[in-house]
Amino acid sequence: MNFIKHQDNGKTNGNTKLKVASLIYGCGGMDLGIQGDFNFLNKHFGALPFEVVYAVDNDAYATKIYNNNFSHKCELKDVRDIVPSEVPDHDILLGGFPCQSFSISAQNPPRLGFKDDRGKLFFEMVNVLKEKKPRFFIGENVKGLLSANKGKAFPMIVKEFEKAGYYIHHKLLNASEFGVPQKRERVFIVGFRDFEDYFNFRFPQPSTLNGSKIKLKQVIDKKANKDEKWFFSQRAVDGMLRVREKMNKGRVQDLNQPCNTISSHLAKVSLNGTDPVLMVDERYRRLTPREASSIQSFPESFNLDIVSENRQYKAIGNAVPPVLMWHVANALTNNLLTDKQQEINETKLELSEL
Ligand SMILES: C[S@@+](CC[C@H](N)C(=O)[O-])C[C@H]1O[C@@H](n2cnc3c(N)ncnc32)[C@H](O)[C@@H]1O
């Protein structure tokens, strides 16, 4: 393995890779995306100059899936037990943190607090940034983060990152515009320790728009249409039909469009929920875990079978789509190209001074 030396100030040279620490990795969507070198729908997403060297999550089942698919191993641990100074040196910190749990306390001036324990995870990320000062960080969150607490929480979250010493870009990205067969909208927050990096960064431009979006039918497993196991019972269908008019439920997907957003709730999918379902020969069927993982853009080689189907749905539904993450991480590599250009310029300068 090639690690950068920290004196390098987080700049790449030759074949070295930037070190990544991943808090709350789930089954590893962000981690797979940032490392690259995987296939999805006959497309290769090339290796990126990033290498995960530290990963922490407290879900034993997601961890099992993760360790089954990556050569490095992750730690099963509560992030609140992390001592920031003990986190290995790294250049990029990754993390998602729950958004529902923020509250704005009524002090003057108002401050960001948390309604439950999950809100603390955000502060764990900030604490690691303050202590370790990596060159970049990437956070991912639900669209609702932008409007949480009547729009007041997000600017405060940004302020906390700024107080930790970071310049912030953020953008709402729709996975379906980046080659993922799902209309998943997520906020990406990218932080930069150095102003020059902040100045040079651009979010990726959509690569699949309108007609070129990947359709759900491209990831449907036709074999599952023949397996009774995946179909809802007549009782479930009757129950749903009784309330359907009132509740606008029974979310049958259009196979010629990207799928609606899937969530960890797929483990408990019911026809009375808002979860995406399929209609096959006028019968309702659920998505298989493999279909769900393809809707999230995990490669076929990503092995889920090590845990029960319910645990697979949960881990996959929680994940960041690796292809979307690959595009965001790839945009960061432009900053690294700028490093290379700077090295060339410095060498030229040295030569001209001789
Ligand atoms: C939305 S998922 C993360 C997705 C992941 N970042 C990815 O790239 O696919 C949320 C994760 O937070 C983890 N989590 C929640 N509370 C935690 C805690 N206190 N310590 C560590 N992990 C926690 C859950 O186990 C779950 O895997």
The ligand as a Gaussian input file, in Angstrom:
#p B3LYP/6-31G(d) Opt

LIG

0 1
 C      -26.966000       6.740000       6.286000
 S      -25.979000       5.432000       6.887000
 C      -24.369000       5.819000       6.320000
 C      -24.153000       5.586000       4.862000
 C      -22.727000       5.518000       4.480000
 N      -22.023000       6.757000       4.820000
 C      -22.488000       5.157000       3.025000
 O      -21.610000       5.720000       2.438000
 O      -23.138000       4.287000       2.472000
 C      -25.976000       5.780000       8.566000
 C      -25.063000       4.876000       9.394000
 O      -24.850000       5.505000      10.642000
 C      -24.491000       4.497000      11.542000
 N      -24.545000       5.030000      12.895000
 C      -25.624000       5.572000      13.516000
 N      -25.287000       5.941000      14.772000
 C      -23.961000       5.636000      14.925000
 C      -23.032000       5.792000      15.997000
 N      -23.402000       6.338000      17.156000
 N      -21.757000       5.374000      15.806000
 C      -21.371000       4.826000      14.641000
 N      -22.213000       4.662000      13.582000
 C      -23.497000       5.053000      13.731000
 C      -25.507000       3.425000      11.234000
 O      -25.057000       2.167000      11.689000
 C      -25.594000       3.491000       9.728000
 O      -24.779000       2.514000       9.128000

